[in-house]
Amino acid sequence: MKKLLVIGLIALIAVGCNQSPTSPAKKYIEWRSDNEIADAMAMKGLFHFVNIEQEIAYTYFKGSLDHDSTLFGSHVVLAWLTPEGDERKMHQDKARELVKDKNETSKLLVSLFDVPPGEGKRHAVWAKMHEIEPDGGFIHWRYALSKPTPEERISELETLLAKENHTLGTGHILNNLGYLNYAVGNKSKAKSYFDEYIKVYPTGPNPYDSMGEYYHNEKDYDNSLVYYNKSVELFPGNRSGINMIKEMDKSGEPSGSHTSSEWQIWAYSTAAPSYIAENATVLNGNMEPLREGTNGWTCLAANPRGMSDPENGWENPHEAMPVCVDGESMKWMQGFMSGTIPEMDHDGFAWMLHGDMGEDNSTPRVMAKDDAKDPSQWIESGPHLMLMPKDPKTIEGQTSDFNSGSPYVMFGGTPYAHLMIPVNDYYQYQPRQ
């Protein structure tokens, strides 16, 4: 019975991924193994990978190597799923070693490790693979997603969707079409694709996660919570869903205008943890109190660029760049805003849990990435805590590399040098390089 179940699983996943390379006339990527259990696990891992269920995919691919360590394809995807470091390098090296006797599409897949992003270079590789084997479902999918514009991606994915039947194996295509249509403003079409995704893959967590994100972007938080909760119910390890539920459950965002005192108090004070926020003073754009506090902390909008839509207020808290500062950090801010050297009695702290709209890490008061002396120094931060030193020399030994995940110095070598301390979701706006 167990063997029959494994064979059945292999057949099911082969239909979904369209990557069954047993015929000599076909030149699919050689994902498969002679070991039935390893084969089933690799194909199941591939299914979850294309559906952006990465934690599940990682487990299946690791399991496939436990049964057959020669599966080069499992090493490829594990390298994609693993952060920069020794483990990723090990998987890349194993993939390069194991692919030597495989077919051309397999070798081209591994060659992507050495192709930098940008300028269509990866698209050229996927286009070559698609030319060699136009029936490869995974190849065609990645070829479509590598096209240069959203409109071209949509067109190619629609071609792929028409070529496939609406089976379990088309869910990832529907998901991509949903996101791409939303990105170009076709919101109703996007929702219809997310609806269809749920229909073809009703037991998976990602369709509900995607619909949750759709409703969240539409600021329909009640429906968003329904779908995110369903996603986490189906897969309790869904970290993105868990984080979104936590964010919405604790947000308590007031309805109505973003110019209201109620909304501003909520948006600015939630830049700090609740145990600070609830008793902090909150200031409006004219530095007038919206709410008097009792704990010595002050919360205010800190985006010097101003509102993109002054009539309707800040688009969201992230655009406002709210900061909650203690007394010493308020002195730092006053010096920074006036262009004078901050005069502080001791070090201070400041919270920015809504992140910022972007800074040149090396140079203060640069308002746009195009104006940065070195664009690689531009970082749009997610949630973080800051240490504002009385004497900037005390943090000179810290790194200025904001991609490491550790605390780092911003504006080093200036009177405004301070220590950035990333917290959870810091890289949500700009991934580590």
C-alpha positions as CSV (number, residue, x, y, z in Angstrom):
1,M,0.0,0.0,0.0
2,K,2.8,2.4,0.9
3,K,4.5,1.8,-2.5
4,L,1.2,2.4,-4.3
5,L,0.7,5.7,-2.4
6,V,4.2,6.8,-3.4
7,I,3.7,5.9,-7.1
8,G,0.3,7.7,-7.0
9,L,2.0,10.8,-5.5
10,I,4.6,10.8,-8.3
11,A,2.0,10.6,-11.0
12,L,0.0,13.4,-9.4
13,I,2.9,15.8,-9.1
14,A,4.2,14.9,-12.6
15,V,0.9,16.1,-14.0
16,G,1.1,19.3,-12.0
17,C,4.8,20.2,-12.8
18,N,4.9,18.7,-16.4
19,Q,8.5,17.6,-15.8
20,S,8.5,13.8,-16.5
21,P,11.8,13.4,-18.5
22,T,11.6,9.6,-19.2
23,S,11.1,10.0,-22.9
24,P,14.3,10.4,-25.0
25,A,12.5,12.8,-27.2
26,K,12.0,15.2,-24.3
27,K,14.7,17.5,-22.8
28,Y,13.1,18.4,-19.5
29,I,15.2,19.4,-16.5
30,E,16.2,16.1,-15.0
31,W,14.7,16.5,-11.6
32,R,13.8,12.8,-11.1
33,S,15.4,9.9,-9.3
34,D,15.3,6.1,-9.6
35,N,14.5,6.1,-5.9
36,E,10.7,6.3,-5.7
37,I,10.6,7.9,-2.3
38,A,13.3,10.5,-3.2
39,D,11.5,11.1,-6.5
40,A,8.1,11.7,-4.8
41,M,9.6,14.0,-2.3
42,A,11.5,16.1,-4.9
43,M,8.4,16.5,-7.0
44,K,6.3,17.4,-4.0
45,G,8.9,19.9,-3.0
46,L,8.9,21.4,-6.5
47,F,5.1,21.8,-6.3
48,H,5.3,23.7,-3.0
49,F,8.2,25.7,-4.3
50,V,6.2,27.1,-7.3
51,N,3.4,27.8,-4.9
52,I,5.6,30.0,-2.7
53,E,5.2,27.6,0.2
54,Q,8.9,27.7,0.9
55,E,9.1,26.3,4.4
56,I,7.3,23.1,3.2
57,A,9.3,22.9,0.0
58,Y,12.6,23.1,1.9
59,T,11.5,20.1,4.1
60,Y,10.6,18.0,1.1
61,F,13.8,18.8,-0.8
62,K,15.9,18.0,2.2
63,G,14.1,14.8,2.7
64,S,14.6,13.8,-1.0
65,L,18.4,14.1,-0.5
66,D,18.2,11.8,2.6
67,H,17.0,9.1,0.2
68,D,19.1,10.0,-2.8
69,S,21.9,12.5,-2.4
70,T,22.6,12.6,-6.2
71,L,19.5,14.7,-7.0
72,F,21.2,17.8,-8.4
73,G,17.8,19.6,-8.8
74,S,17.1,19.3,-5.1
75,H,20.5,21.0,-4.4
76,V,19.6,23.7,-6.9
77,V,16.3,24.6,-5.2
78,L,17.8,24.3,-1.7
79,A,20.5,26.8,-2.8
80,W,17.8,29.2,-3.9
81,L,16.0,28.7,-0.6
82,T,19.0,29.1,1.6
83,P,20.5,32.5,2.7
84,E,24.0,33.4,1.7
85,G,26.6,31.3,3.5
86,D,28.3,27.9,3.8
87,E,25.1,25.9,3.3
88,R,24.1,27.7,0.1
89,K,27.7,27.3,-1.3
90,M,27.6,23.5,-0.4
91,H,24.4,23.1,-2.4
92,Q,25.7,25.1,-5.3
93,D,28.9,23.1,-5.4
94,K,27.0,19.8,-5.3
95,A,24.7,20.8,-8.0
96,R,27.6,21.8,-10.3
97,E,29.3,18.4,-9.6
98,L,26.1,16.3,-10.1
99,V,24.9,18.0,-13.3
100,K,27.9,17.2,-15.4
101,D,26.3,14.1,-17.0
102,K,22.9,15.6,-17.3
103,N,21.2,17.2,-20.4
104,E,21.5,20.7,-21.6
105,T,18.5,22.2,-19.9
106,S,19.7,20.8,-16.6
107,K,23.2,22.4,-17.1
108,L,21.6,25.7,-18.0
109,L,19.6,25.6,-14.8
110,V,22.8,25.3,-12.8
111,S,24.5,27.9,-14.9
112,L,22.1,30.5,-13.4
113,F,24.2,30.4,-10.2
114,D,26.8,32.4,-12.1
115,V,24.5,34.8,-13.9
116,P,24.0,38.1,-12.1
117,P,20.5,39.7,-12.1
118,G,19.6,42.5,-14.4
119,E,20.0,43.4,-18.0
120,G,17.9,40.4,-19.2
121,K,20.8,37.9,-18.6
122,R,18.7,35.4,-16.7
123,H,15.9,35.8,-19.2
124,A,18.3,34.8,-21.9
125,V,19.1,31.6,-20.1
126,W,15.4,30.8,-19.5
127,A,14.6,31.6,-23.1
128,K,17.3,29.2,-24.3
129,M,15.9,26.5,-22.0
130,H,12.4,27.2,-23.3
131,E,13.7,27.0,-26.9
132,I,15.2,23.6,-26.2
133,E,12.1,22.2,-24.4
134,P,9.0,24.3,-25.0
135,D,6.8,21.7,-23.2
136,G,8.6,22.0,-19.9
137,G,6.0,23.5,-17.5
138,F,8.6,24.7,-14.9
139,I,10.8,26.1,-17.7
140,H,8.0,27.9,-19.4
141,W,6.8,29.4,-16.0
142,R,10.3,30.8,-15.2
143,Y,10.7,32.0,-18.7
144,A,7.5,33.9,-18.4
145,L,8.4,35.4,-15.1
146,S,11.9,36.5,-16.4
147,K,10.4,38.7,-19.1
148,P,11.3,42.4,-18.7
149,T,7.9,44.0,-18.2
150,P,4.7,43.1,-16.2
151,E,2.7,43.2,-19.4
152,E,5.0,40.7,-21.2
153,R,4.9,38.4,-18.1
154,I,1.1,38.5,-18.0
155,S,0.9,37.7,-21.7
156,E,3.3,34.8,-21.5
157,L,1.7,33.4,-18.3
158,E,-1.7,33.6,-20.0
159,T,-0.3,31.6,-22.9
160,L,1.1,29.0,-20.4
161,L,-2.3,28.9,-18.6
162,A,-4.1,28.2,-21.9
163,K,-1.7,25.4,-22.7
164,E,-2.3,23.8,-19.4
165,N,-5.6,22.5,-18.0
166,H,-7.1,24.0,-14.9
167,T,-5.7,21.4,-12.6
168,L,-3.8,21.4,-9.4
169,G,-0.7,22.3,-11.4
170,T,-2.0,25.6,-12.6
171,G,-2.3,27.3,-9.2
172,H,1.1,29.0,-9.2
173,I,0.3,30.5,-12.7
174,L,-3.0,31.9,-11.4
175,N,-1.2,33.3,-8.3
176,N,1.4,35.1,-10.5
177,L,-1.3,36.5,-12.7
178,G,-3.1,37.8,-9.7
179,Y,-0.1,39.7,-8.4
180,L,1.0,41.0,-11.8
181,N,-2.5,42.3,-12.7
182,Y,-2.8,44.0,-9.3
183,A,0.6,45.6,-9.9
184,V,-0.6,47.2,-13.2
185,G,-3.9,48.3,-11.7
186,N,-6.2,45.5,-12.9
187,K,-7.6,44.9,-9.5
188,S,-10.8,43.1,-10.4
189,K,-8.9,40.8,-12.7
190,A,-6.3,40.2,-10.0
191,K,-9.1,39.1,-7.5
192,S,-10.6,36.8,-10.1
193,Y,-7.3,35.0,-10.5
194,F,-6.9,34.7,-6.7
195,D,-10.4,33.3,-6.5
196,E,-9.6,30.8,-9.1
197,Y,-6.3,29.9,-7.3
198,I,-8.3,29.0,-4.2
199,K,-10.7,26.8,-6.3
200,V,-7.9,24.8,-7.9
201,Y,-5.8,24.5,-4.7
202,P,-8.3,24.7,-1.8
203,T,-6.1,22.7,0.6
204,G,-3.0,24.8,0.2
205,P,-2.0,27.7,2.5
206,N,-0.7,30.1,-0.2
207,P,-3.9,30.8,-2.1
208,Y,-5.4,32.1,1.2
209,D,-2.2,34.0,2.0
210,S,-2.4,35.7,-1.4
211,M,-6.0,36.6,-1.0
212,G,-5.2,37.9,2.5
213,E,-2.6,40.2,1.0
214,Y,-5.0,41.3,-1.7
215,Y,-7.5,42.4,0.9
216,H,-4.8,44.0,3.1
217,N,-3.6,46.1,0.1
218,E,-7.2,47.2,-0.3
219,K,-7.3,48.1,3.4
220,D,-10.1,45.6,4.0
221,Y,-8.5,44.3,7.1
222,D,-11.5,42.2,8.3
223,N,-11.5,40.1,5.1
224,S,-7.7,40.1,5.1
225,L,-7.7,38.5,8.6
226,V,-10.2,35.9,7.5
227,Y,-7.9,34.6,4.7
228,Y,-4.6,34.9,6.6
229,N,-6.2,32.9,9.5
230,K,-7.3,30.2,7.0
231,S,-3.8,30.1,5.6
232,V,-2.2,29.7,9.0
233,E,-4.9,27.1,9.9
234,L,-3.8,25.0,6.9
235,F,-0.1,25.5,7.7
236,P,0.7,26.7,11.2
237,G,4.3,27.4,10.1
238,N,3.3,30.1,7.7
239,R,5.5,32.9,9.2
240,S,4.4,35.6,6.8
241,G,0.8,34.9,7.6
242,I,1.4,34.8,11.3
243,N,3.3,38.2,11.1
244,M,0.5,39.8,9.1
245,I,-2.1,38.5,11.6
246,K,-0.1,39.9,14.5
247,E,0.3,43.3,12.7
248,M,-3.5,43.6,12.0
249,D,-4.6,42.3,15.4
250,K,-2.5,44.9,17.2
251,S,-2.9,47.7,14.7
252,G,-6.3,49.0,15.6
253,E,-6.1,51.4,12.7
254,P,-8.9,54.0,13.0
255,S,-11.2,54.2,10.0
256,G,-11.7,57.6,8.3
257,S,-9.4,60.3,7.2
258,H,-5.6,60.1,7.7
259,T,-5.6,63.8,8.5
260,S,-7.6,63.1,11.7
261,S,-6.0,63.4,15.1
262,E,-7.2,59.9,15.9
263,W,-5.4,58.4,12.9
264,Q,-2.2,60.4,13.5
265,I,-2.0,59.4,17.1
266,W,-2.4,55.8,16.1
267,A,0.1,56.0,13.2
268,Y,2.8,57.9,15.1
269,S,2.6,56.2,18.5
270,T,2.7,52.7,17.0
271,A,6.3,53.4,15.9
272,A,7.2,52.2,19.4
273,P,6.2,49.1,21.3
274,S,2.8,49.4,23.0
275,Y,4.3,49.7,26.5
276,I,6.0,52.9,25.4
277,A,3.4,54.1,22.9
278,E,0.4,54.1,25.2
279,N,1.9,56.8,27.5
280,A,3.9,58.8,24.9
281,T,3.3,62.4,23.9
282,V,2.2,62.6,20.2
283,L,2.9,65.7,18.1
284,N,1.3,66.8,14.8
285,G,3.2,68.3,11.8
286,N,3.3,71.7,13.5
287,M,5.0,70.1,16.6
288,E,1.8,70.7,18.6
289,P,0.5,68.1,21.0
290,L,-2.2,65.8,19.7
291,R,-2.0,64.0,23.0
292,E,0.0,64.7,26.1
293,G,2.0,61.8,27.5
294,T,3.5,60.9,30.9
295,N,6.6,58.8,30.2
296,G,9.0,61.2,28.6
297,W,8.8,59.7,25.1
298,T,7.5,61.7,22.1
299,C,6.2,60.3,18.8
300,L,5.9,62.3,15.6
301,A,6.1,62.0,11.8
302,A,9.7,62.3,10.6
303,N,9.5,62.2,6.8
304,P,11.2,65.4,5.6
305,R,9.8,64.8,2.1
306,G,6.3,65.6,3.3
307,M,3.0,63.9,2.2
308,S,2.5,62.6,-1.3
309,D,-1.1,63.7,-1.0
310,P,-1.4,66.6,1.6
311,E,-5.2,66.8,1.1
312,N,-5.7,63.2,2.3
313,G,-2.7,62.9,4.7
314,W,0.0,60.3,4.8
315,E,-0.8,57.3,2.6
316,N,0.2,54.9,5.5
317,P,2.4,55.0,8.6
318,H,5.4,53.9,6.5
319,E,5.2,57.0,4.4
320,A,5.0,59.2,7.6
321,M,8.2,57.6,8.9
322,P,7.0,58.1,12.5
323,V,9.6,58.0,15.3
324,C,9.2,57.7,19.0
325,V,12.1,59.3,20.9
326,D,13.2,59.6,24.5
327,G,14.4,63.0,25.8
328,E,18.0,62.7,24.6
329,S,17.0,61.5,21.2
330,M,14.7,64.4,20.8
331,K,17.7,66.7,21.3
332,W,19.4,64.6,18.5
333,M,16.5,65.1,16.2
334,Q,16.3,68.8,16.8
335,G,20.0,69.1,15.9
336,F,19.6,66.9,12.9
337,M,16.6,68.9,11.6
338,S,18.2,72.3,12.1
339,G,21.6,71.2,10.7
340,T,23.4,71.8,14.0
341,I,25.5,69.4,16.1
342,P,23.2,67.7,18.7
343,E,24.0,68.6,22.3
344,M,23.1,65.7,24.5
345,D,23.7,64.8,28.1
346,H,23.9,61.0,27.4
347,D,23.0,58.4,24.8
348,G,19.4,58.2,23.6
349,F,17.1,55.7,22.0
350,A,14.5,56.0,19.2
351,W,12.0,53.5,17.8
352,M,10.9,53.4,14.1
353,L,8.7,50.2,13.9
354,H,7.1,51.5,10.6
355,G,10.5,51.9,9.0
356,D,11.5,54.7,6.7
357,M,11.2,55.7,3.0
358,G,14.9,55.4,2.3
359,E,18.3,56.9,3.3
360,D,21.8,57.2,2.0
361,N,23.5,55.2,4.7
362,S,26.7,57.3,4.3
363,T,25.3,60.8,3.8
364,P,22.7,62.7,5.9
365,R,19.6,64.4,4.3
366,V,19.7,62.7,0.9
367,M,16.1,62.5,-0.2
368,A,16.2,60.2,-3.2
369,K,18.2,57.2,-4.3
370,D,19.1,59.0,-7.6
371,D,20.8,61.7,-5.5
372,A,22.9,59.2,-3.5
373,K,26.7,59.4,-4.2
374,D,26.8,55.7,-4.2
375,P,23.4,54.0,-5.0
376,S,24.6,50.8,-3.2
377,Q,24.4,52.8,0.0
378,W,20.7,53.4,-0.3
379,I,18.6,51.4,2.2
380,E,14.8,51.6,2.8
381,S,14.5,50.3,6.3
382,G,11.8,48.2,7.9
383,P,11.2,48.2,11.7
384,H,14.2,49.2,13.8
385,L,15.5,50.7,17.0
386,M,18.2,53.4,17.0
387,L,20.9,54.3,19.5
388,M,21.8,58.0,19.3
389,P,25.2,58.4,20.9
390,K,26.2,61.5,22.8
391,D,29.7,61.0,21.3
392,P,29.6,59.4,17.8
393,K,33.2,58.1,18.4
394,T,31.8,55.5,20.8
395,I,30.3,53.5,17.9
396,E,33.1,53.9,15.4
397,G,34.1,50.2,15.8
398,Q,30.7,49.0,14.5
399,T,30.1,47.9,10.9
400,S,28.4,50.2,8.4
401,D,27.2,47.2,6.4
402,F,23.4,47.2,6.5
403,N,23.1,43.8,4.7
404,S,24.5,41.7,7.5
405,G,21.5,41.7,9.7
406,S,23.4,43.0,12.7
407,P,23.4,46.5,14.1
408,Y,25.3,48.9,11.9
409,V,26.3,52.6,11.8
410,M,24.4,55.1,9.7
411,F,25.9,58.5,8.7
412,G,29.3,57.3,10.0
413,G,32.0,60.0,10.2
414,T,29.4,62.8,10.7
415,P,28.0,64.4,13.9
416,Y,24.8,62.5,13.1
417,A,26.3,59.0,13.3
418,H,24.0,56.6,15.1
419,L,23.5,52.9,15.5
420,M,20.7,51.2,13.5
421,I,19.4,48.0,15.2
422,P,17.2,45.9,12.9
423,V,14.3,44.0,14.4
424,N,11.8,41.5,12.9
425,D,10.9,42.3,9.2
426,Y,13.6,44.9,8.8
427,Y,14.3,43.8,5.2
428,Q,10.7,43.8,4.1
429,Y,11.2,46.9,1.8
430,Q,14.7,46.2,0.6
431,P,16.1,42.6,0.8
432,R,19.7,41.9,1.9
433,Q,22.0,41.8,-1.1
